[in-house]
């Protein structure tokens, strides 16, 4: 972390301010904190315990006699203290007897005392008194603010005294020294910088003036030596320039060549004199490490017999052309295939070998791969085609099996819903029937002892009431069975029929009742009662079931607040319907919006998610119901699935719908 750079005056001012403010603020804070604790103990905690003790004793008779008037007077007397937040008196059953004030505010700034109210040794109630420390804290803050204001005034007076003294004795002399130093840096040594004062700044000025005088003498001596050295360097430069020009021409041409080249002596043993940059890139070695050695010691030849044949050709003919060999990038590097060309020339009475190395590894491998590929291409194409065909068949079989599993899961949910919904009316009917049986047995026993008119009237009334309850329960069960039967027929077939959308959605929600009631969330609908479709209610029910299950699983946090799923329908023109299934949950990540309808895409892989729920929804909407579906995130929160479908579905084949 880079700290800001301050000037000397800024540093001094900050030091003075920190030296005055920090200790004072520390001790003031300590003093105010100690005083605050003392005030809280004297003004809040001590009265709180006193009030609790007094009220617990005074309330005993009032609670025992249920005299709320006396209790209220005692509580009101305590509530006159502005620091008292609330007083609560409860009886022995925990029911409120007297309550004044509200202690639900800032709990951290409150103190509470509780007492048992006893009368003659028996507990008759409980007392709770709560007092606030906010007023004591406010007074402590006011005192701290007054102290801070006085401290700031003290710092301002200190600055008013220190600033003129610091400016005249330190800042202004340092500014003059800075100007003198700048003149010396520019080479102006004519003006003296000595000071008549004998303080520290004056001694620094005199030392700077002594340095000015010594520097002038050194500069004069340096100029004389510089002139002599310059003449000598000019003569040497002319001699060396000619040599550099000659060497630079060869070096530039040699090093700039895109072909890897080396220069070696051709004595009894080949010895490398130089290599260019392209050679270093091809063989992966730097120039300094190869000068003075040869290809054998460098390990760049894969087969030394091949090197021997190349050298024999060069010594016999003086040149080498189109000689191809496997080489290495260094002693243990990768193998490369090179095309070698070389010529032996005479330079200054010595045989010199100039070699060129062209890396044709990729071309060589490409040629070999082309030959091998041509030989095996047809066979590989057949194998790959067969593999893809087998994989496609397996994928289709797996998808069909998963779709069947999803449908069986939906059927299982339907059966669970039927069992749960029928349990109540059938159970009630069974209870009423057993009761009627008991009444009949009792009536039979009464007849053997003699039957009275009142007993007969009672039996008839009970029988009529039980029969009515039994008929209502069985009628409700019959209605549920009829509704479930219709939903089951719709969801397990592709029967096309006329149906009211509101009634069909209500039947679907009825089958999903147990699943919805297990969650804290709720489902609401907004569907006009006059919307009638000629379509496939089974696929439509499966679409709504999958969308609601998807929302219950993915839309809401496990520990979050209860959510709402909304099903809304409205006519889109004369012959089309727009159906919206939305929720107020977390929404869908932007990266997943384009993939939610893809098969096998799920964020709960390994946690029960198959990735086919929304893919089935997409296929049913687009193929069976003849509509379209899209999804988007709502502006506030949650996601919305929008289905647009015709009121009269197109005629389709069953196999097409099943896919």
HELIX and SHEET records of a PDB file:
HELIX    1   1 UNK A    8  UNK A   40  1                                  33    
HELIX    2   2 UNK A   41  UNK A   45  3                                   5    
HELIX    3   3 UNK A   46  UNK A   64  1                                  19    
HELIX    4   4 UNK A   68  UNK A   79  1                                  12    
HELIX    5   5 UNK A  107  UNK A  109  5                                   3    
HELIX    6   6 UNK A  134  UNK A  166  1                                  33    
HELIX    7   7 UNK A  167  UNK A  171  3                                   5    
HELIX    8   8 UNK A  172  UNK A  185  1                                  14    
HELIX    9   9 UNK A  200  UNK A  256  1                                  57    
HELIX   10  10 UNK A  277  UNK A  283  1                                   7    
HELIX   11  11 UNK A  287  UNK A  290  1                                   4    
HELIX   12  12 UNK A  295  UNK A  298  1                                   4    
HELIX   13  13 UNK A  304  UNK A  317  1                                  14    
HELIX   14  14 UNK A  361  UNK A  449  1                                  89    
HELIX   15  15 UNK A  453  UNK A  491  1                                  39    
HELIX   16  16 UNK A  501  UNK A  511  1                                  11    
HELIX   17  17 UNK A  513  UNK A  518  1                                   6    
HELIX   18  18 UNK A  537  UNK A  554  1                                  18    
HELIX   19  19 UNK A  590  UNK A  595  5                                   6    
HELIX   20  20 UNK A  613  UNK A  619  1                                   7    
HELIX   21  21 UNK A  620  UNK A  624  3                                   5    
HELIX   22  22 UNK A  654  UNK A  658  1                                   5    
SHEET    1   A 4 UNK A  96  UNK A 101  0                                        
SHEET    2   A 4 UNK A  84  UNK A  91 -1                                        
SHEET    3   A 4 UNK A 122  UNK A 132 -1                                        
SHEET    4   A 4 UNK A 110  UNK A 119 -1                                        
SHEET    1   B 5 UNK A 270  UNK A 275  0                                        
SHEET    2   B 5 UNK A 260  UNK A 266 -1                                        
SHEET    3   B 5 UNK A 350  UNK A 359 -1                                        
SHEET    4   B 5 UNK A 335  UNK A 347 -1                                        
SHEET    5   B 5 UNK A 319  UNK A 328 -1                                        
SHEET    1   C 2 UNK A 497  UNK A 500  0                                        
SHEET    2   C 2 UNK A 532  UNK A 535 -1                                        
SHEET    1   D 5 UNK A 522  UNK A 526  0                                        
SHEET    2   D 5 UNK A 564  UNK A 571  1                                        
SHEET    3   D 5 UNK A 576  UNK A 583 -1                                        
SHEET    4   D 5 UNK A 639  UNK A 646 -1                                        
SHEET    5   D 5 UNK A 628  UNK A 633 -1                                        
END                                                                             
